[in-house]
C-alpha cells in the first residue's frame, strides 16, 4: 500500500468517462485542485486539497466499488505527493514536437468532418493533410502542418478546448509519424496540397454542410447517432435513438398536486420543453412536447413507472405530433430554465431514472446545510446532506429516504429562489454521501 497522498490514482478510466464523471465521484469528499486524464493509459490522476480528503475518499471506495457508466474504476494513492505541470505531459505519445498532431475528440455530440477540423486548425498555419479514423479511444485525426512551429502553436492554443459548446473536446498529442499518406479527398481524408485526388466513391458528393463558425458555436443538429457519443459511443440500454415523436402523454398524475411548472421541472431533465398542456377533461393526464424525438424517448425511458405524489407515473409517446398553441397551453420554448441550451452533452450524460439523491447547484454564496435542510425537509426524510465547493461555486448533495421524496423535492423546488439565487436541482447517480 502506497503511503497516503492527496493525489489519487484512478485506473480503468475508459474513453467514455469524462473529467466531469470523475469530479462527481470525488467532489463529496472535498475540493479537487487538479485533474490529469492519462488517456493513452486509461488512467487519471486527481489531486484533493489535502490528505484527509483523499483518505476519506479511498476509505469510502474501499468498502463500496466505484462505478462510472457501468464500468468499475479502481482507486489508490498515487506515488506522487503533488501534481506538477510535468505530469500533464505523460498523456502524450511523446512530447517531442512534430509537425503532425494526433487529435482525439472526446464527447463527440456532433459529427466531425475534415472540413470542421480544417476550420479549427487552419488559423494556426497551413494544414497540408488531414486523415480521420475511429479507434477504441474514440474518434481520432492526424493533422499535418507545413511546419513544426505551426503544430506546436496549434497544440498550445487548442489543447483541452471544445469545438462546440460543452462537447467535442480536443485532446492533442504529437504524432511520431514523419509523413501522412492520403489516397482520397473526401469527408474522412484530405490532401490540401493535391486537390486532384479521387474521392473514393464515384458519383457521391463528399461535400458536407457548413456548420458556421465552429469553435464555441453549436449547430442545431439533433442527430441521435451523434448524441450517442455523449453516452460514450453507445446509447443507454433500451434507447433506440430512432424515435421521431416529440410529444409524450403523462398519465396517472395526482391532479391535486401537479401543475405545468412541476411537470416542466421533471421532464426538463431529459430535454428542452416546448409546451405543456394539462388535459381538462382528464385531469390526471398531460401532454408534454419535447425539443426532439430523442429527448422524448429519454423521458419515456427514464420516467415510466416513477413515483410522484403517491402515484406511479405512466409515460408514453402521444399520437399527437405536437401540442397546438392555445389558451390552455403553457409555453416554455424560450424559457431560460430549459437545461439543454447550454452544455447539452453534459446534461445528456447525467440523464437517469429518479434516484434518492439530488444535486443542487447555483446556490447562494453564504449558505448552510441547515438552510438547505429547511428548504427541502417538507418533502420527506433527509438522510444526509453534504455542502461542497466546486470551481468557487457552492453545490450540495441531499440524500432522501426514498426516490419518491427526492422526486417531489426536485419538482417542487427546482428553479426556486433561495437568498436571491435561482437554484438548480437534478438527480445524482452517487449511491451515498
C-alpha positions as CSV (number, residue, x, y, z in Angstrom):
1,X,0.0,0.0,0.0
2,X,1.5,3.3,-1.0
3,X,1.7,5.9,1.8
4,X,-1.3,8.4,1.9
5,X,-1.1,11.2,-0.6
6,X,-3.5,13.9,-1.6
7,X,-3.1,12.6,-5.2
8,X,-5.4,9.7,-6.1
9,X,-4.5,7.4,-9.0
10,X,-7.6,6.1,-10.9
11,X,-7.4,3.1,-13.2
12,X,-9.7,1.6,-15.9
13,X,-10.8,5.0,-17.0
14,X,-12.4,4.2,-20.4
15,X,-12.6,6.7,-23.2
16,X,-16.4,7.2,-22.4
17,X,-15.5,8.5,-18.9
18,X,-15.2,12.3,-18.8
19,X,-13.4,14.7,-16.4
20,X,-16.9,15.6,-15.0
21,X,-17.7,12.0,-14.3
22,X,-14.5,11.7,-12.1
23,X,-15.2,15.1,-10.5
24,X,-18.7,13.9,-9.5
25,X,-17.2,10.8,-8.0
26,X,-14.8,12.6,-5.7
27,X,-16.5,16.0,-5.1
28,X,-18.4,14.8,-2.0
29,X,-15.0,14.3,-0.2
30,X,-13.5,17.7,-0.6
31,X,-12.2,20.3,-3.1
32,X,-10.4,18.9,-6.1
33,X,-7.5,21.1,-7.1
34,X,-6.1,19.3,-10.2
35,X,-7.1,16.6,-12.6
36,X,-5.0,15.0,-15.2
37,X,-6.5,12.5,-17.7
38,X,-3.9,9.9,-18.9
39,X,-6.0,8.9,-21.9
40,X,-3.3,6.8,-23.6
41,X,-3.2,4.6,-20.4
42,X,-6.9,4.7,-19.5
43,X,-5.9,6.3,-16.2
44,X,-6.3,9.6,-14.3
45,X,-4.5,11.5,-11.5
46,X,-6.6,13.6,-9.3
47,X,-5.4,15.9,-6.5
48,X,-7.5,16.7,-3.5
49,X,-7.0,19.9,-1.5
50,X,-5.5,17.9,1.4
51,X,-4.5,14.4,2.5
52,X,-7.5,13.8,4.9
53,X,-9.9,14.4,2.0
54,X,-8.1,11.8,-0.1
55,X,-8.0,9.3,2.8
56,X,-11.8,9.8,3.2
57,X,-12.4,9.1,-0.5
58,X,-10.3,6.0,-0.5
59,X,-11.7,4.6,2.7
60,X,-15.2,5.1,1.3
61,X,-14.4,3.4,-2.0
62,X,-12.6,0.5,-0.4
63,X,-16.0,-0.5,1.1
64,X,-18.0,0.5,-2.0
65,X,-16.8,-0.3,-5.5
66,X,-16.9,2.9,-7.5
67,X,-18.5,2.6,-11.0
68,X,-18.9,5.1,-13.7
69,X,-21.3,4.5,-16.7
70,X,-21.4,0.8,-15.8
71,X,-17.6,0.5,-15.7
72,X,-15.7,-0.3,-12.4
73,X,-12.9,2.1,-11.8
74,X,-10.1,1.3,-9.3
75,X,-8.5,3.9,-6.9
76,X,-5.4,4.0,-4.9
77,X,-3.0,6.6,-3.5
78,X,-0.5,7.9,-6.1
79,X,3.2,7.7,-5.6
80,X,3.1,11.5,-6.4
81,X,2.7,13.7,-3.3
82,X,1.9,16.6,-5.6
83,X,0.9,17.0,-9.2
84,X,3.1,19.3,-11.2
85,X,2.6,20.5,-14.8
86,X,5.1,17.9,-15.9
87,X,2.6,15.2,-15.1
88,X,0.3,16.7,-17.7
89,X,2.7,15.7,-20.3
90,X,2.7,11.9,-19.5
91,X,-0.5,11.6,-21.5
92,X,1.2,12.3,-24.9
93,X,2.7,9.7,-27.2
94,X,5.8,11.8,-26.6
95,X,6.4,15.5,-26.2
96,X,9.0,15.6,-29.0
97,X,7.4,18.4,-31.2
98,X,6.4,17.2,-34.6
99,X,4.5,18.8,-37.5
100,X,1.9,16.0,-37.3
101,X,-0.6,16.1,-34.5
102,X,-2.7,13.2,-33.2
103,X,-6.1,14.6,-32.1
104,X,-8.6,12.6,-30.1
105,X,-12.1,14.0,-29.7
106,X,-14.0,13.2,-26.6
107,X,-17.8,13.6,-26.1
108,X,-18.5,13.9,-29.8
109,X,-22.0,15.2,-29.7
110,X,-21.9,16.5,-33.3
111,X,-20.3,14.8,-36.4
112,X,-16.7,16.0,-37.0
113,X,-15.5,16.0,-40.6
114,X,-12.3,17.1,-42.4
115,X,-13.9,20.5,-43.1
116,X,-14.7,21.1,-39.4
117,X,-11.1,20.1,-38.4
118,X,-9.6,22.3,-41.2
119,X,-11.7,25.2,-39.9
120,X,-10.5,24.7,-36.4
121,X,-6.8,24.1,-37.1
122,X,-6.0,26.3,-40.2
123,X,-5.9,29.6,-38.3
124,X,-2.6,28.4,-36.7
125,X,-0.8,27.7,-40.0
126,X,-1.1,26.0,-43.4
127,X,-2.6,22.5,-42.9
128,X,-1.3,20.1,-45.6
129,X,-3.2,16.9,-44.8
130,X,-5.9,15.5,-42.6
131,X,-6.8,11.8,-42.0
132,X,-9.7,10.8,-39.7
133,X,-10.4,7.4,-38.2
134,X,-12.3,5.6,-35.5
135,X,-10.3,3.8,-32.8
136,X,-11.1,2.2,-29.4
137,X,-10.0,5.6,-27.8
138,X,-12.8,7.3,-29.9
139,X,-12.8,9.5,-32.9
140,X,-9.2,10.5,-33.9
141,X,-7.5,12.5,-36.6
142,X,-3.9,13.1,-37.8
143,X,-3.3,16.7,-38.9
144,X,-0.1,17.5,-40.8
145,X,1.1,21.2,-40.8
146,X,3.6,22.6,-43.2
147,X,5.9,23.4,-40.3
148,X,6.6,22.1,-36.8
149,X,6.2,25.6,-35.4
150,X,2.6,25.8,-36.6
151,X,1.8,22.4,-35.0
152,X,3.3,23.5,-31.6
153,X,1.3,26.7,-31.7
154,X,-1.9,24.9,-32.6
155,X,-1.4,22.4,-29.7
156,X,-0.7,25.2,-27.3
157,X,-3.8,27.1,-28.3
158,X,-6.3,24.3,-28.8
159,X,-5.4,21.6,-26.2
160,X,-8.4,20.9,-24.0
161,X,-10.8,23.3,-25.8
162,X,-14.2,22.3,-27.1
163,X,-15.0,22.6,-30.8
164,X,-18.7,23.1,-29.9
165,X,-20.1,24.5,-26.6
166,X,-19.9,21.8,-24.0
167,X,-18.8,18.9,-26.2
168,X,-16.3,17.7,-28.8
169,X,-13.2,18.2,-26.6
170,X,-9.8,18.3,-28.2
171,X,-7.1,16.1,-26.7
172,X,-3.9,16.8,-28.8
173,X,-0.6,15.0,-28.8
174,X,2.4,15.0,-31.1
175,X,2.4,12.0,-33.5
176,X,5.5,10.0,-34.1
177,X,4.8,9.7,-37.9
178,X,7.0,11.5,-40.4
179,X,4.6,11.9,-43.3
180,X,0.8,11.3,-43.8
181,X,-0.3,9.2,-46.7
182,X,-3.6,10.4,-48.2
183,X,-5.2,8.4,-51.1
184,X,-8.6,10.1,-51.3
185,X,-10.1,13.6,-50.9
186,X,-13.4,13.1,-49.1
187,X,-15.0,13.8,-45.8
188,X,-12.7,11.4,-44.0
189,X,-9.3,12.4,-45.5
190,X,-7.9,15.3,-47.5
191,X,-4.6,16.4,-49.1
192,X,-4.8,20.1,-49.4
193,X,-1.6,20.2,-51.5
194,X,-3.2,17.9,-54.1
195,X,-6.8,18.7,-54.9
196,X,-6.9,16.2,-57.8
197,X,-7.1,13.0,-55.8
198,X,-10.2,10.8,-56.4
199,X,-13.0,10.9,-53.8
200,X,-13.1,7.1,-53.4
201,X,-16.8,6.6,-54.1
202,X,-17.5,7.8,-57.6
203,X,-20.8,9.7,-58.1
204,X,-21.1,10.5,-54.4
205,X,-20.5,14.1,-53.3
206,X,-18.1,14.5,-50.4
207,X,-19.4,18.0,-49.7
208,X,-20.6,18.4,-46.1
209,X,-22.9,21.2,-44.9
210,X,-21.1,24.2,-43.5
211,X,-21.6,24.5,-39.8
212,X,-20.8,28.2,-39.4
213,X,-18.1,29.4,-37.1
214,X,-17.0,26.2,-35.4
215,X,-15.2,26.9,-32.2
216,X,-17.7,27.6,-29.5
217,X,-20.8,27.7,-31.8
218,X,-23.1,24.7,-31.5
219,X,-25.0,23.9,-34.7
220,X,-28.7,23.0,-34.5
221,X,-28.4,19.3,-35.3
222,X,-30.5,16.9,-33.2
223,X,-28.6,13.9,-34.6
224,X,-29.4,10.9,-32.4
225,X,-26.4,8.9,-33.5
226,X,-24.1,11.8,-32.7
227,X,-25.8,12.4,-29.4
228,X,-24.9,8.8,-28.6
229,X,-21.3,10.0,-28.4
230,X,-22.3,11.8,-25.2
231,X,-23.0,8.4,-23.7
232,X,-19.6,7.1,-24.6
233,X,-20.4,6.0,-28.1
234,X,-23.4,3.7,-27.2
235,X,-26.9,4.7,-26.2
236,X,-28.2,3.7,-22.8
237,X,-29.8,0.2,-22.9
238,X,-33.4,0.4,-24.1
239,X,-32.9,3.7,-26.0
240,X,-33.2,3.3,-29.8
241,X,-32.2,6.8,-30.9
242,X,-34.6,6.4,-33.8
243,X,-37.9,7.8,-32.3
244,X,-39.2,10.9,-34.1
245,X,-42.3,11.6,-31.9
246,X,-41.7,14.7,-29.9
247,X,-44.8,14.7,-27.7
248,X,-45.4,12.4,-24.7
249,X,-48.5,11.7,-22.7
250,X,-48.0,11.6,-18.9
251,X,-50.9,9.9,-17.1
252,X,-51.8,8.7,-13.6
253,X,-50.8,12.1,-12.3
254,X,-52.1,13.4,-8.9
255,X,-54.4,16.2,-10.2
256,X,-54.5,17.9,-6.7
257,X,-50.7,18.4,-6.6
258,X,-49.4,18.6,-10.2
259,X,-49.2,21.7,-12.4
260,X,-47.3,22.6,-15.6
261,X,-44.3,24.1,-13.9
262,X,-43.8,20.9,-11.8
263,X,-44.0,18.8,-14.9
264,X,-41.5,21.1,-16.6
265,X,-39.1,20.7,-13.7
266,X,-39.2,16.9,-14.1
267,X,-39.3,16.5,-17.9
268,X,-36.6,19.2,-18.5
269,X,-34.1,16.8,-17.0
270,X,-34.3,14.9,-20.4
271,X,-34.5,17.7,-22.9
272,X,-35.8,21.1,-23.7
273,X,-39.6,21.7,-23.2
274,X,-41.6,23.4,-26.0
275,X,-45.0,23.5,-24.3
276,X,-47.1,21.6,-21.8
277,X,-50.9,21.1,-21.6
278,X,-52.9,19.6,-18.8
279,X,-56.0,17.8,-20.2
280,X,-59.0,19.4,-18.5
281,X,-61.4,16.5,-19.4
282,X,-58.8,14.1,-17.9
283,X,-57.2,15.9,-15.0
284,X,-54.7,13.1,-14.3
285,X,-53.3,13.4,-17.9
286,X,-50.9,15.9,-19.5
287,X,-49.2,16.3,-22.9
288,X,-45.5,17.4,-22.9
289,X,-43.8,18.4,-26.1
290,X,-40.1,17.9,-26.0
291,X,-37.4,19.5,-28.3
292,X,-37.0,16.4,-30.5
293,X,-37.8,12.7,-30.7
294,X,-34.5,11.7,-29.0
295,X,-35.3,13.8,-25.9
296,X,-38.9,12.5,-25.7
297,X,-37.5,8.9,-25.9
298,X,-35.2,9.6,-23.0
299,X,-38.2,11.0,-20.9
300,X,-40.4,7.9,-21.7
301,X,-37.5,5.6,-20.9
302,X,-36.4,7.1,-17.6
303,X,-39.7,8.3,-16.2
304,X,-42.0,5.4,-16.9
305,X,-43.1,4.0,-13.5
306,X,-41.6,6.8,-11.4
307,X,-43.4,7.6,-8.2
308,X,-44.7,11.2,-7.7
309,X,-47.2,12.5,-5.2
310,X,-48.3,9.0,-4.3
311,X,-49.0,7.9,-7.9
312,X,-47.0,5.7,-10.2
313,X,-46.4,7.7,-13.4
314,X,-47.3,6.3,-16.8
315,X,-45.3,7.9,-19.7
316,X,-45.9,7.0,-23.3
317,X,-45.5,8.6,-26.8
318,X,-48.5,10.6,-27.8
319,X,-50.4,10.1,-31.0
320,X,-50.3,13.9,-31.4
321,X,-47.1,15.1,-33.2
322,X,-47.2,18.4,-31.3
323,X,-49.4,20.4,-29.0
324,X,-51.4,23.2,-30.6
325,X,-50.8,26.5,-29.0
326,X,-53.8,27.8,-27.1
327,X,-55.2,29.4,-24.0
328,X,-54.8,26.2,-22.0
329,X,-51.1,25.5,-23.0
330,X,-48.1,26.7,-21.1
331,X,-45.2,27.9,-23.3
332,X,-41.6,27.0,-22.4
333,X,-39.9,27.3,-25.8
334,X,-38.0,30.4,-24.8
335,X,-37.6,29.7,-21.1
336,X,-34.1,30.3,-19.8
337,X,-34.8,27.4,-17.4
338,X,-34.5,24.9,-20.3
339,X,-31.4,22.9,-19.4
340,X,-30.2,21.8,-22.8
341,X,-29.5,25.3,-24.3
342,X,-26.0,25.1,-22.7
343,X,-23.7,22.1,-22.1
344,X,-26.1,19.8,-23.9
345,X,-23.6,16.9,-23.9
346,X,-23.1,17.1,-20.1
347,X,-26.8,17.2,-19.5
348,X,-27.4,14.1,-21.7
349,X,-24.6,12.3,-19.7
350,X,-26.4,12.9,-16.4
351,X,-29.8,11.6,-17.7
352,X,-31.0,8.8,-15.4
353,X,-34.2,7.5,-13.7
354,X,-35.1,9.2,-10.4
355,X,-32.8,8.4,-7.5
356,X,-32.8,9.1,-3.8
357,X,-30.0,11.7,-4.1
358,X,-30.5,15.1,-5.6
359,X,-27.7,17.5,-6.6
360,X,-28.2,21.3,-6.0
361,X,-26.2,23.9,-7.8
362,X,-26.2,27.7,-8.3
363,X,-26.6,28.0,-4.6
364,X,-26.0,31.4,-2.8
365,X,-22.5,32.2,-1.7
366,X,-23.3,32.1,2.0
367,X,-25.5,29.1,2.6
368,X,-25.5,26.4,5.3
369,X,-26.6,22.7,5.3
370,X,-29.3,23.7,7.8
371,X,-30.8,26.2,5.4
372,X,-30.8,23.6,2.6
373,X,-32.5,21.2,5.0
374,X,-35.1,23.8,5.9
375,X,-35.9,24.3,2.3
376,X,-36.4,20.6,1.5
377,X,-37.5,18.9,4.7
378,X,-41.2,19.3,3.9
379,X,-40.8,16.8,1.0
380,X,-39.5,13.8,3.0
381,X,-36.9,12.4,5.4
382,X,-33.4,13.7,4.7
383,X,-30.8,11.1,5.5
384,X,-27.7,13.2,4.8
385,X,-26.6,16.5,3.3
386,X,-23.2,17.5,2.0
387,X,-22.3,21.1,1.1
388,X,-19.2,21.5,-1.1
389,X,-17.5,24.0,-3.3
390,X,-16.6,23.4,-7.0
391,X,-14.8,26.0,-9.1
392,X,-15.6,28.5,-6.5
393,X,-19.3,27.8,-6.5
394,X,-21.4,26.2,-3.8
395,X,-23.1,22.9,-4.6
396,X,-24.8,20.3,-2.4
397,X,-25.9,16.7,-2.3
398,X,-29.0,15.7,-0.4
399,X,-29.9,12.1,0.2
400,X,-33.6,11.3,0.9
401,X,-35.0,8.0,2.3
402,X,-36.9,7.2,-0.9
403,X,-36.8,8.1,-4.6
404,X,-40.3,9.5,-4.4
405,X,-39.3,12.0,-1.8
406,X,-36.3,13.1,-3.8
407,X,-38.5,13.4,-6.9
408,X,-41.0,15.6,-5.1
409,X,-38.3,17.8,-3.8
410,X,-36.9,18.2,-7.3
411,X,-40.3,19.0,-9.0
412,X,-41.3,21.5,-6.2
413,X,-38.0,23.3,-5.6
414,X,-36.0,23.3,-8.9
415,X,-35.8,26.9,-10.0
416,X,-37.0,28.1,-6.6
417,X,-35.4,31.3,-5.3
418,X,-33.1,30.9,-2.2
419,X,-31.5,34.1,-0.8
420,X,-31.7,35.7,-4.2
421,X,-30.3,32.7,-6.2
422,X,-32.4,30.6,-8.6
423,X,-31.3,27.1,-7.5
424,X,-31.0,24.2,-9.9
425,X,-31.7,20.6,-9.0
426,X,-31.0,17.3,-10.8
427,X,-30.8,13.7,-9.8
428,X,-27.3,12.4,-8.7
429,X,-26.2,8.9,-9.6
430,X,-24.0,8.7,-6.5
431,X,-25.1,5.9,-4.1
432,X,-24.2,7.6,-0.9
433,X,-22.5,10.8,0.5
